Amino acid sequence: MALLQTTQSGPVGFGSAQRSASSQWASRHAAILLLGVVLVLMPAIASDFVLDQIFGWALILGIIALSLMFLAGYGGMVSLAQMTVAGVSGYMVTVLGASSLPTISLFWPWWVAAPLAIVIAVAFGTLAGALSARTEGIYTIMITLAIAAAFFYLTLQNWPIFNGFAGFTTIPAPIAFGVNWKHPVPLYYLILFFAALSYVAVVYISRAPFGLALQGVRDNPRRMEAIGYNVTAHRIAAWAFAALLASVGGILMVWLNNQISPGSSGIEATIDLLVIAVVGGLGHPIGAFVGAIIYVILRTFALDALVSVGLDGRRFQTLIGLGFLIYL
């Protein structure tokens, strides 16, 4: 009977649900705002190690995981090739730009090498999307896993272009506008800027007509096709946008780590990215960054804890797996 009672604003039950939704919306945005303030103020309280190897690295992984979250959460397509796309852009900015190997790298200026690397990586990601856009479920996962494995072995065994398993080192971050972006604080703020930009872009697109149509394709592709939407085109466009996010993360990854090798985008890194996305949740873009921060903190300090008690540091992966199972 309570649900049938009404007020001037409508049914009581509906009003309660609306107030509950508004409260959840306010709480979520307050938490996101608080996280943003903490990240902006982080250089004032954190050491260079914490800025680079914890929060800087976590934000980069968050950007790449965000591309996976966009595809899986809004498009219903689970891709295991997002770290590979990041690896393509990282390798290309190294080959086209500067590194420790003048016989391979072309030493073009960063403002030429970085955009070209992004274009090549986006083209690669779009091609991967075109190959898997007409598949669903396990078939999409297997196709993208095959792409990731093929690229890993290509970089591992190709010496003239990728320098084989040794990879590249001494990759300088750019010097622009009078700032050396390799220094910890400027590099951290550069990473934070692109992380915030990626987050805003995903939130905006998810609410734009394209994003709403993509979610319709995720929920019922046959009905969307029946009312005139090109399902395949929407999926490929989603892959292209996700590749753009991952490619930016790949370049930042190289500038932060000052090196790249086949393991940077290998199968292990791909699985780690999937764990980050799932732990953070595929329902909201902020989950990619929350999952990345949890993962990096756990990896950094759990590894040290294992070594301190005389255990093999490689058992860290066991801890990650157990935590993943407990979370699920």
Steps between C-alpha positions, in 0.01 A plus 500: 500500500793732569603485136154621400514807721574816311618847576507812293817377332366152408501150649689458828692195377616679189612801703701278736674329209575836342647635824709183539635532144579868559681412823709235324582743219610767748710252703674367190584843366617617842736201518631569149554867585684405819721256309577773245597749772728243666671421169554869421655562843705179497835663401486712817501195728652214299856409408622471144480120526136513607416746223666299224485135596167493681261775397653585164516133401150438637353788298662369181363152562167667577495671161568172319250313721249775426518408132416141595222619730352711219488204262374248755276722711332702225554280197485150646832410333778361720833575334833347600684717247491837680843458656620397156370827354687683775809300408468596134492872584785458748719320248415745223583811704832331580581395143396835355646703785815462711645207692828332588516340153582754228519218244125439542338817633448783252538780757210706370377774738244388757226721355529297177570158647224501765207594270617253234530228764143568610374489140673166438371353827143618435516348151623174656224502761235582240618210285480270802148628557404438140620140531299435816200735466278228352574257783378485858601353834778244505569545128588868550724408792682233300555724196641784709713257701643365174582857389671569833704180480598566137626849581693372803688243294553752219677738736683216674650355183538808280836670546523749209190697612425408864847388621365163608469404866743777605264778393594867537635707786591866560181634343478870587181676592445825309631841592231751407384844614819533703416192710685170514205261522724217619527659845268322746258783577448628142469143369249415773284799412527414129376148575227634729384742230458226240336271756244770583449578131445131422250467783303807391502383138361157590230648726399748228490242222304254714222760528522623140281351223785275386556366851130437556477322165805292591333393824193406299721289274643337812155413638318398183695520173224342293244757608744788440572368153127463433436868576775614265826511697817360348610267778838414349589864435418598858715218635796589278469867598504395866818301436660805337419723797623236746821470297550876529486476879734201511749662261529810720558273798769313307699816427476615861610151607819529295577851626449391860694173491771628265497163324281253312540130429275214384392436858353851524206386288529124543239248612578555869446875467177431309365280780601760758301761310195273491526450877520878552190560288297228671606594853424867434167410344371539147198706595665843535816657351648590839525130576793463259710743706388362836589148389839619369587677825405193705700274270816713499499551877448129556768406251753747641465420868392136484811419297723666760314321780555161339870562449540629858371170642723291275240398240542508125380833365338319210235375742356849471295376205348238729392772741346697214312191385371424849389859546327490163310183594401642840377819333286303257 
